[in-house]
Amino acid sequence: MVKKHIAPYTLSQQDRNTLLAIIDEQFGPGLTSDEFAEAMLDLFENIPGFETMPPAKASYIVNQLWSTYHGQEAC
């Protein structure tokens, strides 16, 4: 039997869209990069397992989400 391994600290596209929708609903589209990062890291604290995410991985994911939030790529 082959077991599918899912890397820790991964988000599906639906998860990403949900997080972005939460940020947009709570704060609107006008956050600065630092404000966005702080808000996203706060959300990560509520995702099981993500509260222990290494800072480099958190930064990578936040930067990806920032690009979408900031309108640099489609949701």
Order of alpha helices (4+ residues) and beta strands (2+ residues): alpha-alpha-alpha
